[in-house]
Amino acid sequence: MTDKTGMVYLIGAGPGDPGLLTIKAKECIESADVVVYDYLASPLLLEYARTDAQIIYVGKKGGDHTLTQDKINLLLVDKAKQGLSVARLKGGDPFVFGRGGEEAQLLLERGVQYEVIPGVTSAISAPAYAGIPITHRDHTSFVSFITGHENPDKKDSSMQWDVFAKSNATLVFLMGVKNLGNIVKNLVANGKPADTPVALVRWGTTSQQQTVTGSLETIVEKVRTAKLKSPAIIVVGHVVNLRKELAWFDKKPLFGRRIVITRARAQASGLVSQLTKMGAHCLEIPTIRIIPSEDTAPLKTAIDNIKDYDWLVLTSVNGVKFFFDTLFDMGKDVRALGHLKFACIGPVTKERLGDYGIIGDILPETYRAESVIDAFSGIEMQGKKVLLPRAKVARTILPEELTRMGAIVDEVTAYETILSDEGKEQLISMLTDKEIDAVTFTSSSTVSNFMSLLESQNAADLLKNVTIASIGPITSDTARSFGIKPDIEAIPYTIPGLVDGLLAYYEKQE
Ligand code: SAH
């Protein structure tokens, strides 16, 4: 016996949009020793898990790596009996067609403690994201949640088709896509008018959401034409007509656009969250990883001698981060920098510097020579000592221009950018299958690294009809040097500029 008592949390993980997780569920995932999840729960939620948590995928219904329900139950019991806290993530709500009831019964039987954390069920949220209120005073006074999975040949069926057909209830079927033909047939055979509106919402609340509407008469054919597959919610009833008026999610400007983000994972989240808010489906293909410099001595020496410097020039958010990390690691704080003047390249670098309570004195917009000369014009740099912490491989314009102005420049390596091929296979297969609408490049190194991921593949062919979005002229030049022509160039040369560029581009396409 361990002295710690194990616990299983049956958690509703919501329908897909990670924002629809409850606060209680998030807290549970954050503290769990073991996280068990299946294909209906968004893998994004795993990011809340502790880095040392065991993450167990119990598979997709009918998939290769499926654990049977019995095995899942045993796994939960086993982990809890080891004294561990287990977060069992279930799509939507655990007690709405989620077999959460069976899991709880077994846990009870085996003497394992459990708690249930309800979730936002797809039965209401998928329709809501399609602009369909499942109740509305003008149309319906009640709602039924119905399994669409029941074998149509089952004797003693509990499906009361006559009741469903005669009521004015909104009928919400889960797990019904394969059985759609039978559902429609039974409703019509029991007297439901053939012109009753029907909607199917697939992967509701996610950026892959797809909606098909029709009537009992037309829906089967429409779904076949649209090749719509599971998982989807089927809504039958007059409230479906409200979608014409109330659709909102699929009207987002980048809805359905599949956009590749080629950034170091740690930096990608700003771009991903902005594009996702606009409705885009973002695929993060990290091409680079940023790591501290192997040799930290030069930066440490510079910081030890910081009193000798007049200027600190920061060229990127990574430069800012690694400079301050090292400063703090050395037991110093910002008071050591009080005598310095600060220059930072680009507004984002300035903002990050601001996070440390420091206002940049000078702000060249870009790395370009004119931009640097402009920013320093009227400032006496003769004989001034400049510290320039930056990436291992970096452009030379900045130190050259400063030296020309008479400054004494110390370049020290603060961090390194290394190649990452984490997403290589996924990228190549999606490009081959024409599943990508756009690729974004946020620096020259993302371009060259992206191209090295494609390696021997015919890049020009793979990128045909793919929109290329670049963060600025230098990145665009690098792209062109690889034979890729950017369709979009950000103005200003920032992440918000890039998002605006994509918005304007797709607006024009419509
Ligand atoms: N407990 C879940 C339902 C599990 S049954 C919940 O509360 O949502 C599985 C069925 O749920 C699928 O066949 C499909 O009908 C529905 N479903 C789950 N997630 C969905 C989503 N994002 N969009 C549409 N339907 C979904």
Residues whose N, C-alpha, C, O or C-beta is under 5 A from the ligand:
A	BS01	SAH	P15 G16 G91 G92 D93 P94 V96 F97 G98 T121 S122 A123 A126 F173 L174 M175 G176 V201 R202 W203 G204 P231 A232 I233
